Amino acid sequence: MTMSYDGLGKRLFATWYDLLNAGVEHRVIPFRRETAGVSDGDVLEIGGGTGANLPFYPEGVRLTVLEPNPHMARKLRRNADRQGRAVTIVPGFGERMPFADGTFDCVLTTLVLCMVQDVEAVVHEARRVLKPGGRFLFYEHVVSSHQWASRWQTWLNPPWRFFTTGCNLDRDIGGDIEGAGFENVDYRQFSLSVGVPVKIPNIVGVATRANAP
Ligand SMILES: C[S@@+](CC[C@H](N)C(=O)[O-])C[C@H]1O[C@@H](n2cnc3c(N)ncnc32)[C@H](O)[C@@H]1O
């Protein structure tokens, strides 16, 4: 799979991301606490963006962030330095991660699996790089389980994807995580209001890698 991640769209996405998110960030914070906030040990965040999760990691976490967009990575470095947070930033894609099997205690995604090229590959990789007994913590927006709402998401997806440079509204991310071979997958689905009279289905949860490899 050939993957590249630069160009004007990605630069603009990095420039505007925090501003565009500002209106909904306060609604997202509880789920950052529920995922990043309960991580421990050696932690990998896939697609860390500009570092919105940084303030929520407990002290003592040894944090690595994988981020393919160099413009995002630059902002992430600035934010981490400003907060005095040690972080190793690694360029790369979740579909093929440059880490050995069983490296991390926790792997985390927040609003990332909507953007990756291959969700199944990323969640399999997340499981591979976890230590036995390690936890994959995720908070994502997903396709609705209601027929009419999911049709609406499918219809809206092409323009949405274009304007957001790659975000998809119509993915069954919970199903992909359930199919990735974790020992236990535990999540809940709910609707997040984004201010206007629109609610977006979200999932938040944890998948655990079995103790025996
Ligand atoms: C919507 S942003 C979310 C950023 C951050 N996690 C947050 O909570 O604000 C999605 C991030 O995923 C990254 N991304 C996109 N495709 C990716 C891939 N294949 N592997 C890893 N990260 C990816 C983007 O560069 C971007 O930083």
The ligand as an SDF file (V2000), in Angstrom:
LIG
                    3D

 27 29  0  0  0  0  0  0  0  0999 V2000
   -9.1590   14.1720   13.4120 C   0  0  0  0  0  0  0  0  0  0  0  0
   -7.4470   14.1490   13.7950 S   0  0  0  0  0  0  0  0  0  0  0  0
   -7.4450   13.6810   15.5140 C   0  0  0  0  0  0  0  0  0  0  0  0
   -6.2220   14.1640   16.2300 C   0  0  0  0  0  0  0  0  0  0  0  0
   -6.1380   13.8190   17.7260 C   0  0  0  0  0  0  0  0  0  0  0  0
   -6.1500   12.3890   17.9410 N   0  0  0  0  0  0  0  0  0  0  0  0
   -7.2080   14.4850   18.5270 C   0  0  0  0  0  0  0  0  0  0  0  0
   -7.8400   13.8220   19.3510 O   0  0  0  0  0  0  0  0  0  0  0  0
   -7.4100   15.6960   18.3670 O   0  0  0  0  0  0  0  0  0  0  0  0
   -6.9030   12.6690   12.9920 C   0  0  0  0  0  0  0  0  0  0  0  0
   -5.4020   12.4530   13.0580 C   0  0  0  0  0  0  0  0  0  0  0  0
   -5.0970   11.1670   12.4940 O   0  0  0  0  0  0  0  0  0  0  0  0
   -3.9440   11.2910   11.6910 C   0  0  0  0  0  0  0  0  0  0  0  0
   -3.9620   10.2080   10.7000 N   0  0  0  0  0  0  0  0  0  0  0  0
   -4.6050   10.1700    9.5180 C   0  0  0  0  0  0  0  0  0  0  0  0
   -4.3720    9.0080    8.8740 N   0  0  0  0  0  0  0  0  0  0  0  0
   -3.5630    8.2860    9.6810 C   0  0  0  0  0  0  0  0  0  0  0  0
   -2.9660    6.9910    9.5780 C   0  0  0  0  0  0  0  0  0  0  0  0
   -3.1770    6.2220    8.5160 N   0  0  0  0  0  0  0  0  0  0  0  0
   -2.2000    6.5640   10.5990 N   0  0  0  0  0  0  0  0  0  0  0  0
   -2.0050    7.3470   11.7000 C   0  0  0  0  0  0  0  0  0  0  0  0
   -2.5440    8.5750   11.8560 N   0  0  0  0  0  0  0  0  0  0  0  0
   -3.3160    9.0330   10.8540 C   0  0  0  0  0  0  0  0  0  0  0  0
   -4.0620   12.6880   11.0790 C   0  0  0  0  0  0  0  0  0  0  0  0
   -2.8410   13.1700   10.6110 O   0  0  0  0  0  0  0  0  0  0  0  0
   -4.5950   13.4730   12.2560 C   0  0  0  0  0  0  0  0  0  0  0  0
   -3.5570   13.9660   13.0560 O   0  0  0  0  0  0  0  0  0  0  0  0
  1  2  1  0
  2  3  1  0
  2 10  1  0
  3  4  1  0
  4  5  1  0
  5  6  1  0
  5  7  1  0
  7  8  2  0
  7  9  1  0
 10 11  1  0
 11 12  1  0
 11 26  1  0
 12 13  1  0
 13 14  1  0
 13 24  1  0
 14 15  1  0
 14 23  1  0
 15 16  2  0
 16 17  1  0
 17 18  1  0
 17 23  2  0
 18 19  1  0
 18 20  2  0
 20 21  1  0
 21 22  2  0
 22 23  1  0
 24 25  1  0
 24 26  1  0
 26 27  1  0
M  CHG  2   2   1   9  -1
M  END
$$$$
